[in-house]
């Protein structure tokens, strides 16, 4: 068995258990195969140690994996996902039932202490591993990615007998429900003191979702400040509509202040992902989450801050991010002495609503008026309501139908936004790929309820000599046929469905591509999906200039 090539054994192991996102149960683990031979052990370790998922309750076990001569395993580790699961509370009286937040009181201060204790322990373990690796192997350990994946609470209903689970939100009054609601970002964790710096962590992802959203975002810069050699940083956060205007605004402002300290000027890649609630009803009142000073909004503040980073090559703003209408304008009008000197890739996936509380699109009344049998439209689902939250966290009413109908570009908001984006793109000295996308889901183009309207907006800019591809994710750029006639020119591609762009937008991008540049319109009817729903291939004529 030891004579088999390591590569061949690795291929066999991959067939035994292909790579998966899910946590592997004990009966499917590969550890029992490691005893076959040294070759099998090396192949299994190279596969299993490449990405490690560690719970706070498993820190001692994790530490034991690298004891003695097993310190060599550190060389295999590329990614470490760390999650914190807060312990279960004591068993309650079954007659009372405490499977909802009203009856189950969460001790947030205690959970903050647990977070502080386990994070400190993790950093000390990782630092010890780095020191012992260098001492025993004779070189520094390879760089790795550290992911603070999530904080969760043990399921409280697991502790209650199935016959005693009558409690739900519907059995409580509004004051009772409001009393137990905790403001996102209101739980502060103790300051991290006397923890070692981790010099071999080159990439860091902070996930401020699930139970982590209750923590004040300052925890992000607390950790980042102990990662001095970061080159890649990712931040995931939530921005649901049902938090209400005040909570959304305050959380984003706190997050912006934390990122002011967390984002290191030596970063080369920054990815910010906003998990925004998908508004199925577009007749609701939007929240104005921007402040009178436009630089205080999260998107404006972030863009201006990173514009001075001398090493930044890639900036991705993903999810469905609610941005300010003045995002690009405020950055260009107040330029710093250094303005994105090395930025090569910029990608923004923005929501159809702005931080100022305006829509980028209008309702197509003419299209709706032409539909005499609208009530019989197959796509209409009257049985499914959408809860309208307005400015509170409590449901204030229910809309009986989905009306996701805004499909006409709003000249008062979308036109200046895309025009300022052209000016912004033109000022980037080394940009190679610039992309804007506005649709409701990544890769989704058929989310509208009514099939007689569409809403698609995608824009890609490439300077002369740069290929169409190259974006980190396939969904961020379609597969376009290479046209050598225009490959040497600066060019921009628009995908807008059946809409027509305002001439002011086109003129702004004409200035961005220059006199010899090309502006192309991609016909929506010539896109097709292959291999997966997110991979789009364009099969039509590519050069359709306005």
Buried (B, 14 or more C-beta within 10 A) or exposed (E): EEEBEEEEBBEEBEEEBEEEEEEEEEEEEBEEBBEBBEBBBBBBBBBBBEBBBBBBEBBEEBBEBBEEEEBEBBBBBBBBBBBBBBEEBEEBEEEEBBBBBBBBEBEBEEBBEBBBEBBBBBBBBBBBBBEBBBEEEEEEBEBBBBBBBBBBBEEBBEBBEEEBBEBEEEEBEEEEBEEBEEBBBBBEBEEBEEBBEBBBBBBBBBBBBBBBBBBBBBBBBBBBBBBEEBBBBBBBBBBBBBBBBBBBBBBBBBBBBBBEEBBBEEBBBBBBBBBBBBBBBBEBEBBBBBBEEBBBBBBBBBBBBBBBBEBBBBBBBBBBBBBBBBBBBBBBEEEEEEBBBBBBBBBBBBBBBBBBBBBBBBBBEEBBEEEEEEEEBEEBEEEEBBEBBBEBBBBEEEBEBBBBBBBBBBEEBBBBBBBBBBBBBBBBEEBBBBBBBBBBBBBEBEEBBBEBBBBBBBBBBBBBEBEBEEBBEBBBBBBBEEBEEBBEBBBBBBBBBBBEBBEEBBEBBBEBBEEEBBBBBBBBEEBEEEEEBBBBBBEBEBEEEE
